[in-house]
């Protein structure tokens, strides 16, 4: 929609799409389809050559005089499949472990990751400092148990269901970055399988999504689809 607005104003627009069917329906002016997982629009992390190829292919679409244009990334390698939470087979290694204690054990790795990467982190969307994530875990556990739970950390103007989504996103980013520091050279797929198959936190998130799916409130029911993925 925005791309069409730019085009109508005389500004050529291009982009990258991960779901080809969406682009076929919406017919944006110029789009490059890549067969990668959500969050990896430019391909695997740590592969700058491939990432530059994807960007160049998308920018090359600006040469088209008019659209809609939908092209496939010609040099795409076979995409690395990502395990979904529903497909994960628990190893049992997290059995009996409290998610808050597990998180605390990973904190040194997370903080080292941030320090080694110039302060850059994907954690922060919830607005809760990571040193207070144990409180976030307690809030999510209470909500999952059916309690009328809320958090003093929730920003004004953000409803409880959306705040839950932000918290889950932050926790997942925390775990992924901690794991990258803990296991240098680990692949995205390996981190994904570790998180969904071996951690107590992911088990909590799956239970949380199941609890939210039982709600009759549309605002609540709209959230869980994106939680356990």
N, C-alpha and C positions, 0 to 999 in steps of 0.2 A: 504494500500500500504506500509506504513512504517512498519507495523507489519510483513508483508511478507519479507521485507528487513532484519529485525532483525532476523527472523527465518533462512533465507539463510546464515546469518553470524554466526549461531549457538547460537543465543540468543532467548530463549523462550519469547513469547509476549502474553499478554492477554489484554482485554479491555471491555468496556461497550458500548452498542449501544442502541439508542433510537428509531431508525427506522429499524425494523426487515427486511423489504424488501431490504434496502440498503446492509445489511450484507449478505443476501441471494444471491445478485447479485455479490458482490465483493469478497465473500468467504475469509475473513481474517482467520488466523490460529485458533484463539480462541476468541469468543465473548460471552458476557452475555447480553441478551436482557432484559431490564426493561421497564415496561409500564408507565413511568413517563413523565412529560412535559419537554420540553427543558429548560435547566437551573437547573433541579432537577434530575440529573442522579442518585443520591444516595437516592432519595425519598424526603419527606418533610423536610424542615429546622427544626432544633430543635429536631430531633429524632435520637440521636447518635446510639441507639441500631439497628435500621433499617439500618442506614448508614454502620455500621460495618458488618452487615449481607450481604449487597450488595457487599462490598469490599471483604469479605471472599469468597463469591460465585464466584466472578471474578478471584480471585487468585487461587482458587481450580482448575480452568480450566488448570492451568499450569501442572497438573498431567497427562493430556492427552499427549500421545506420539506424536501424529501427528493430523493435522487438515485437512480440516476446521471443527471446532466445533462451533456450535451455540446453546446455551442453554437458556431457559427462567428462570427468577428468580422465583424459586419455592414458596417462601414465600411471594410473592408480594400481598399486599392488593389491593383492588379496587382503581385505581388511582383517585385522585381528579381532575375533569375536570377544565381546565382553559378557561375562557371566551376569545374569540377572539374579536378584536376591532370591526369587522363587526357585531358581535352579541350583542354588548353593547347597552343597552337602556339608553339614557341620562336621568338623573333625573332632569335636568334643573337647578341644583344648581349652575352651573358655568356660567349660561347665563349672558352676559354682563361683565364678569370678564376678565381682560387682563391677558394673560398667564404670562407676566413678573411680574405683581403685585402678582399673585398667587404664583409664584416661590419665590418671596421675602418674602411672608408671611410664607413660609415653611422653610426658611433658618435657623431660630433658632433651629428647630427640627432636621434638617440635621446636623448642627454643633454639637448639643448635642449628636446625634447618633455617630458621628465620635469620639468625646471625650470619650464617654462611651465604645467604642470598640477599644481602643488602637490605634486610628488613622487609622483603617482599613476601606476601602470604595471601592465600585465598580466604583466610579466616577473617571475619569482621562484619558479615552482612547482618548478623543479629544485633550488633552493637554491644554485645557482652564481652568484656575482656576475658581472654582464655584462662586467666588465673581464677575466674569465677565459674568455670564450666561445671564444676561439681554441683553447684546449685542448679544449673540448667538440667543436669541429669536427674536430680531429685524431682524437679518440676515435671519432666517427661515421664518419669516412673509413676508419679501420682496421677497424672492425666491418663496414662495407660491403664491404671488400676480402677478407673472410673470415678475418681475424686473430682470435685469441682475445683480444679487446680488453676492457679495463675502464677505469674512470676513478677516480683518487683522490678526485674530487669526489663520487662516489656515496655517498649517506647510508646508514648502517647500517640494515638492515631493508628496503631497497628493492632489488629484483632488477635485473639489468642490463636486461632488456626494458622494465620499467616506467620505469627511469631514462631510457632512450632516449626514451620517449614524453614524459616531462617536459622533456627537453632540446629536443626538436623543437618542443614547444609554446612554450617560452621563445624559441627562435630566431625562430619565426614572429611572435610578439608583438613582439619587438625590431624586426623588419623592418617590420611594419605601422605601428608607432608612429613609427619613423624616417621612413617614407614620408609619413605625415600631416604631419610637421614640414617635410619637404623640399618637399612639394607641397600647400600649404594649399588647402582646398576640394576635394581629391580625394575621389571617392566610394568607398564600400566595394567596389563591383564593380571599379572601376579599380585599386584597390590589389591586389585579389585576382588580377586578370589580369596585373598587373605582376609580382607575386611568382611566380606559377606559370609565366608565359610568358617572363620576362626575366632572372631571377636565377640565379646559380650555386648559391646555397643550395638553391633548390627542386629543381634538377637532382640535387643530392646526396641530398635527402630522397626523391625518387622512386626513385633507385637503392637507397637504404637499405631502403625498403619492399619492393622487389622481392627483395632479399637475404633479408629476414626471412620473406617468404612462402615461400621455398624450404626453410625449416627444418621438421624433423619434431617439434620441441618445441612442444607446445600453448601453453606460456607465451609463446613467441616469436611463434608464428603468430597469436596473439590481438591483437597490437599493430599490425601494419602497416595494417590497414583504416582506422584513424583518422589515420594520419600524413600521407598525401598527399591531403588534402581541403581 
